Structures are given as structure tokens and as C-alpha cells.
């Protein structure tokens, strides 16, 4: 079992109640679990299945598999980097990622030169988080990476007005309920964001291709339906149909990204990577929102 330490006296943490967590430190990463999860740690790690986003993306990139949910996840996140760098003051920003899986996004940010002030990742399954700590390399140290378990269907454990950016990729549609839990989640995100802070969020729209990789999402939004809800909480700064992210790949110097595109069957590349798709017909969209 890994050696975790109590952190109740650490005043530098963003939690509303530090006494509920224990901490494990590995290189430039910190992992926080609740006391109950710590007690169940060994049992949970034994039961963990193999669904690592890192491994899946790598296998797809080099032609081993074609039909993985992780493919679109990997490419969507690469496109997110291009959107965020246009609007967010990166060097001064504390980032929270909801649904962080094994910390893949922290490494993606760092390996593309993003020097955030600090990063926090939250996932409901702490076994993903612990596994991901071994994937950080020696040079993944552009910013401090912290991870903790948490469920965004419940009130978040963080202090008010703490983060400058909340990153919510491929997860919002997994809220338990389209209205009560979804709006509760959005309200909580607004609470923990600083004034002027940003929310980057993606969601699946009602579209004929939506089941291609998103059959497991709990609900589907109409674009107008989501926007009517979100403007009560945030100002819309940018909308990007992710079906147009092919341009990010074409101009990328990242060989792995190029390999993904080259090895993906043309049938799916045309569906999901179309160069010109009307915004009203997009299957997956990304919003950059700002707290006023």
C-alpha cells in the first residue's frame, strides 16, 4: 500500500475541509483520497479494469485499434488546447479538471508547453488517478499536478472563487439528471470559479452521428436548449463545433496526432473530422464560458 499522510493542517489546499483527505506525493504529483477510500485502497486497486485513456490513445495512434471511444477523446482535447490559449491567461491560472481519469490531460497540457500556475484533477474512481501517477515522466513538471477523488453529481469539495479555469471535457453528459443534477453541477462550478474565470465544457448534441462514440452518455442536449440554460450562469465567449478539429491536426507538429489521423478509417474521418460542418448540425460542441 502507498504511504499516505494526513493533510488536515495544510492551509494551502483548496478543500473546504482538509480533515477528510489523506495525501500521497510522487515526484511533482500529489494525490488526495478520502479516509474511507484509503481504507479500501488495496481492494479497489485489485478490481481495477484496463481502460486507460493513455494506452488506448497510443494504440490508436500506431494503428493497433480503430474503433475506440478514446480516439475522439484524445483529438477533442488536443483541439481544446488551441481554443484555451486564445482566451485564457495561462501562466496565472489555477485549473480544475472534472472527470480527469488518469491525469492524461495534465500531461497533454504540459507536453504542449502550457505553464499553468497549478492543476487539480477530480475523478469518481481513485484507482484511475493512482494508476496515472506512474505515467508522469521526469520532464512533466511545468506545473504542479494534484489529484483527488470526487463526484460532480454532488457539491464540490473546493473553496469558493478559487480556480481560474474549470476543464470539463467529455463528462458533463454523465450527470445523473439532465436538469437538476446538471444545473447543480453548473452552479457549483460557478461558485468555485474566480470572477472572470473560465469554464471549458463539451457536450453531445442531438445529431444523427451522436451515437458513433457517445452511446454511453446519459442524455443529449439541443444546442439552443443548453444555451438557454447556461446564460443564467455564464457568458458565452466562444463556441467551436468539434467536428472541424481537422485543422488542428493538419497544422500540428505532433507526430502522434498525425498518426491518429492517418490510421483512422476514411469512413469515420469524414463523419467526425469533416472540414466544413454547419454549427447547427454538429454532433459535439465545445463552449468557452466566463463567470461575470
Helices and strands as residue ranges (DSSP letters): E 5-6, G 18-20, E 21-26, E 29-34, H 35-39, H 41-47, H 53-61, H 69-87, G 90-92, E 94-98, H 104-111, E 118-123, H 126-132, G 133-135, E 144-149, E 163-168, G 172-174, H 180-192, E 193-204, G 210-212, H 223-230, E 235-241, G 242-244, H 246-250, H 255-263, H 266-272, G 279-281, E 284-290
